[in-house]
Amino acid sequence: MPGKPKKKVNPPQRQRRQPGVQGAMHPEPVVVRDGYRGSGRLDGKVALVTGGDSGIGQAVAAHFALEGARVAIAWLSPREDTDASDTVRRVEAAGSECLAVRTDLRTPVQCRRLVERVVERFGRLDVLVNNHAQQYPVEDAQELTPARVRATFENNLFSFFYLVDAALPHLRRGACIINTGSITGARGHATLLDYASTKGGIHALTFSLAQSLAGRGIRVNAVAPGPIWTPLIPASFKPKQVAEFGSDTLMKRPGQPAEVAPAYVYLASADASYVTGQIIHVNGGAYMSA
């Protein structure tokens, strides 16, 4: 029996180049919900958020600042500079400081330089949020070239290893690492084979690092978002797919970055002092796990 047709829940749109631009989305994502008030949960902490120019990364940076953290953000492309400037504005409007660095994290050298700049600016590093990613859908598995697979793994997964390696000398007992996984890392995706594979790898990396770093007092967790309204969506999918994005969740809509970021706040705070090796799913009921 054929399934029900998906419902249009977003305006059809398409950005024909990656990375996507948040300012070109309609409607623009909700970064911080009206009425959100920080309570000092991250006072005195310094956080590095990669992919912090837009989407989930921007929301995490803004929420961290509202909770008292000083924040560094990193992003890849000049196309994202305007979005990154908006992140800086949000962090500073919260009364905090923001270090903004455009860089390519696909090499160990650049990851090391980024971490060094953060420590030079703020004197410490307490929270590493590995959040950056790229995705390029294919309609047929045979369209996926070795070069594309290699590029996706270098950007989405290998760079996480490089950043952790660069950060570890500076992470003290009580510090934490938060990785951005994905619902696709848990259940796969027919057209995002390489992307989903890197996200599954990130989940396994999270479990493994938690075991490896527990003795040093460093917690490692991940957040696995489902369909979230970010620039990655109109830059990846066709207008019809964008219009239906999120309609197959129990909530019948995509989530907003503002609905994901509090999970990162929790994991970065002392409230999660007994939480490590876990994946928090934020997906509107699209995937359920015990």
Phi, psi and omega per residue, in radians:
M1 nan 2.198 -3.098
P2 -1.136 2.558 3.114
G3 -1.273 2.849 3.119
K4 -1.196 2.511 3.086
P5 -1.099 2.535 3.139
K6 -1.253 2.614 -3.117
K7 -1.621 2.478 3.059
K8 -1.360 2.108 -3.099
V9 -2.131 -0.080 3.131
N10 -2.356 2.716 3.038
P11 -1.143 2.321 3.083
P12 -1.068 2.406 -3.134
Q13 -2.875 2.830 -3.133
R14 -2.656 2.303 2.945
Q15 -1.892 2.131 -2.954
R16 -1.519 0.062 3.088
R17 -2.313 2.570 2.989
Q18 -1.869 2.614 -0.033
P19 -1.279 2.752 3.107
G20 -1.250 2.830 -3.108
V21 -2.067 2.206 -3.074
Q22 -1.163 -0.674 -3.107
G23 -1.128 -0.298 3.136
A24 -1.609 -0.049 -3.127
M25 -1.432 2.590 3.034
H26 -2.432 2.038 -0.052
P27 -1.326 2.792 3.063
E28 -1.229 2.633 3.137
P29 -1.078 2.668 3.022
V30 -1.484 2.054 -3.054
V31 -1.560 -0.809 3.085
V32 -2.353 2.266 -3.132
R33 -1.250 2.525 3.053
D34 -0.983 2.366 3.103
G35 1.619 -0.131 3.116
Y36 -1.179 2.256 3.120
R37 -2.222 2.180 3.078
G38 -1.222 2.741 -3.131
S39 -2.285 0.434 3.080
G40 1.283 0.398 -3.067
R41 -1.189 -0.346 -3.126
L42 -2.130 0.426 3.137
D43 -0.953 2.312 3.073
G44 1.463 -0.129 -3.094
K45 -1.555 2.710 3.040
V46 -2.084 2.254 -3.094
A47 -2.166 2.468 2.992
L48 -1.928 2.140 -3.119
V49 -2.076 1.941 3.075
T50 -1.447 2.715 -3.011
G51 1.083 0.555 -3.029
G52 -1.505 0.131 -3.110
D53 -1.344 -0.525 -3.018
S54 -2.730 3.103 3.024
G55 0.997 -2.402 -3.108
I56 -1.072 -0.721 -3.131
G57 -1.068 -0.746 3.096
Q58 -1.106 -0.742 3.136
A59 -1.112 -0.704 3.109
V60 -1.107 -0.816 3.135
A61 -1.037 -0.769 -3.126
A62 -1.141 -0.751 3.129
H63 -1.182 -0.706 3.094
F64 -1.024 -0.761 3.141
A65 -1.111 -0.729 3.109
L66 -1.099 -0.432 3.117
E67 -1.625 0.089 3.006
G68 1.831 -0.009 -3.116
A69 -1.458 2.613 2.877
R70 -1.538 2.501 -2.906
V71 -2.278 2.404 2.925
A72 -1.981 2.439 3.089
I73 -2.163 2.655 3.078
A74 -2.337 2.558 3.077
W75 -2.630 2.954 -2.931
L76 -1.713 -0.800 -2.850
S77 -1.976 2.545 3.013
P78 -1.005 -0.449 3.082
R79 -1.031 -0.424 -3.075
E80 -1.676 0.059 -3.057
D81 -1.045 -0.730 -3.122
T82 -1.131 -0.752 3.078
D83 -1.070 -0.726 3.134
A84 -1.095 -0.661 3.095
S85 -1.094 -0.597 3.090
D86 -1.171 -0.661 3.067
T87 -1.075 -0.803 3.119
V88 -1.010 -0.775 3.138
R89 -1.049 -0.738 -3.126
R90 -1.156 -0.729 3.137
V91 -1.124 -0.788 -3.122
E92 -1.209 -0.585 3.089
A93 -1.128 -0.436 3.091
A94 -1.424 -0.002 3.119
G95 1.538 0.286 -3.101
S96 -1.991 -3.083 3.118
E97 -1.934 2.596 3.138
C98 -2.371 2.219 2.980
L99 -1.745 2.144 -3.085
A100 -1.995 2.163 -3.060
V101 -2.320 2.047 2.978
R102 -1.526 2.168 -3.060
T103 -2.769 2.829 3.093
D104 -1.781 1.990 -3.036
L105 -1.584 0.236 -3.090
R106 -1.474 0.077 3.076
T107 -2.251 2.536 3.113
P108 -1.025 -0.617 -3.107
V109 -1.082 -0.809 -3.128
Q110 -1.174 -0.622 3.091
C111 -1.126 -0.738 3.124
R112 -1.130 -0.733 3.130
R113 -1.122 -0.671 3.116
L114 -1.081 -0.873 -3.133
V115 -1.076 -0.703 3.125
E116 -1.073 -0.683 3.110
R117 -1.133 -0.675 3.110
V118 -1.096 -0.817 -3.109
V119 -1.192 -0.652 3.088
E120 -1.091 -0.682 -3.096
R121 -1.321 -0.783 -2.977
F122 -1.922 -0.213 3.084
G123 1.486 -0.048 -3.105
R124 -2.933 3.002 3.012
L125 -2.557 2.161 -3.085
D126 -1.967 -0.540 -3.048
V127 -2.350 2.120 3.032
L128 -1.874 2.087 3.087
V129 -1.940 1.838 3.069
N130 -1.496 1.827 -2.949
N131 -2.218 -0.303 -3.021
H132 -1.207 2.640 3.127
A133 -2.901 2.779 2.981
Q134 -2.364 2.698 3.090
Q135 -2.592 2.472 3.129
Y136 -2.375 1.779 -3.103
P137 -1.139 2.609 3.002
V138 -2.275 2.510 -3.126
E139 -1.392 -0.433 -3.109
D140 -2.345 2.411 -3.100
A141 -1.011 -0.510 -3.113
Q142 -1.325 -0.152 3.037
E143 -1.344 -0.269 -3.060
L144 -1.394 1.911 -3.080
T145 -1.503 2.736 3.056
P146 -0.981 -0.643 -3.140
A147 -1.131 -0.713 3.123
R148 -1.172 -0.749 3.106
V149 -1.039 -0.798 -3.121
R150 -1.074 -0.769 -3.124
A151 -1.122 -0.717 3.137
T152 -1.147 -0.754 3.132
F153 -1.176 -0.665 3.123
E154 -1.099 -0.745 -3.100
N155 -1.345 -0.793 -2.959
N156 -1.533 -0.486 -3.011
L157 -2.161 -0.914 -3.099
F158 -1.020 -0.680 -3.132
S159 -1.099 -0.514 3.079
F160 -1.109 -0.741 3.073
F161 -1.049 -0.785 -3.102
Y162 -1.099 -0.728 -3.123
L163 -1.184 -0.719 3.090
V164 -1.075 -0.780 3.131
D165 -1.058 -0.717 3.139
A166 -1.219 -0.588 -3.058
A167 -1.435 -0.534 -2.992
L168 -0.951 -0.698 3.123
P169 -1.068 -0.309 -3.071
H170 -1.862 -0.169 -3.103
L171 -1.508 2.074 -3.130
R172 -1.556 2.996 3.022
R173 -0.988 2.304 -3.079
G174 1.717 -0.167 3.088
A175 -1.320 3.001 3.135
C176 -2.620 2.748 3.052
I177 -2.107 2.300 3.100
I178 -2.170 2.088 3.122
N179 -1.766 2.530 3.021
T180 -1.636 1.936 3.052
G181 -1.620 -2.462 -3.137
S182 -3.011 2.672 2.986
I183 -0.989 -0.553 -3.139
T184 -1.185 -0.427 3.091
G185 -1.265 -0.309 3.133
A186 -1.681 -0.575 -3.042
R187 -2.205 -0.010 -3.138
G188 1.367 3.069 3.123
H189 -2.737 2.286 -3.013
A190 -1.099 -0.561 -3.074
T191 -1.942 -0.051 3.139
L192 -2.073 0.970 -3.005
L193 -1.067 -0.860 -3.098
D194 -1.246 -0.727 3.111
Y195 -1.052 -0.883 -3.140
A196 -1.053 -0.642 3.121
S197 -1.126 -0.704 3.103
T198 -1.166 -0.618 -3.136
K199 -1.218 -0.655 3.016
G200 -1.082 -0.666 3.073
G201 -1.112 -0.655 3.105
I202 -1.133 -0.683 3.088
H203 -1.072 -0.807 3.130
A204 -1.142 -0.664 3.078
L205 -1.065 -0.700 3.121
T206 -1.073 -0.849 3.113
F207 -1.027 -0.771 -3.046
S208 -1.235 -0.758 3.115
L209 -1.118 -0.658 3.112
A210 -1.004 -0.728 3.110
Q211 -1.220 -0.700 -3.080
S212 -1.216 -0.618 -2.996
L213 -1.794 -0.006 -3.121
A214 -1.017 -0.696 -3.131
G215 -1.136 -0.353 3.106
R216 -1.634 0.033 3.121
G217 1.301 0.420 3.133
I218 -1.894 2.132 3.133
R219 -1.533 2.545 3.124
V220 -2.354 2.125 3.126
N221 -2.432 3.044 3.108
A222 -2.422 2.673 2.952
V223 -1.961 2.277 -3.135
A224 -1.968 1.610 -3.141
P225 -1.240 2.654 2.961
G226 -1.642 -2.426 -3.133
P227 -1.309 1.795 -3.109
I228 -1.997 2.427 -3.060
W229 -1.349 1.643 -3.116
T230 -2.339 2.930 3.136
P231 -1.055 -0.362 3.127
L232 -1.085 -0.453 -3.041
I233 -1.294 -1.017 3.120
P234 -1.173 -0.329 3.091
A235 -1.446 -0.194 -3.080
S236 -1.898 -0.612 -2.925
F237 -2.048 2.870 3.116
K238 -1.297 2.759 -3.090
P239 -0.918 -0.724 3.138
K240 -1.114 -0.719 3.121
Q241 -1.153 -0.674 3.097
V242 -1.116 -0.725 -3.132
A243 -1.072 -0.568 -3.097
E244 -1.675 -0.012 -3.032
F245 -1.066 2.147 3.127
G246 1.587 -0.135 -3.067
S247 -1.246 -0.302 -3.115
D248 -1.636 0.180 3.036
T249 -1.509 2.909 3.067
L250 -1.109 -0.473 3.131
M251 -1.426 -0.209 3.096
K252 1.081 0.554 3.117
R253 -2.883 2.834 3.016
P254 -1.327 2.705 3.030
G255 -1.428 2.866 3.105
Q256 -1.850 2.619 3.075
P257 -0.903 -0.604 3.128
A258 -1.117 -0.349 3.132
E259 -1.574 -0.184 3.126
V260 -1.746 -0.677 -3.012
A261 -0.974 -0.646 3.132
P262 -1.043 -0.436 3.069
A263 -1.140 -0.641 3.088
Y264 -1.210 -0.695 3.087
V265 -1.017 -0.824 3.123
Y266 -1.008 -0.867 -3.081
L267 -1.154 -0.497 -3.139
A268 -1.441 -0.257 -3.010
S269 -1.659 2.968 3.094
A270 -1.157 -0.313 3.090
D271 -1.063 -0.428 -3.115
A272 -1.825 0.491 -3.059
S273 -1.121 -0.319 3.120
Y274 -1.929 0.349 -3.096
V275 -2.026 2.043 3.028
T276 -2.660 2.673 -3.124
G277 1.237 0.448 -3.072
Q278 -2.012 2.695 3.022
I279 -2.076 2.099 3.091
I280 -1.655 2.076 3.135
H281 -1.586 2.196 3.080
V282 -2.180 1.629 -2.946
N283 -2.536 0.280 3.087
G284 1.137 0.364 3.140
G285 1.472 0.197 3.128
A286 -1.224 -0.440 3.108
Y287 -2.502 2.292 -3.123
M288 -2.017 2.405 -3.137
S289 -2.409 2.644 3.134
A290 -1.613 nan nan
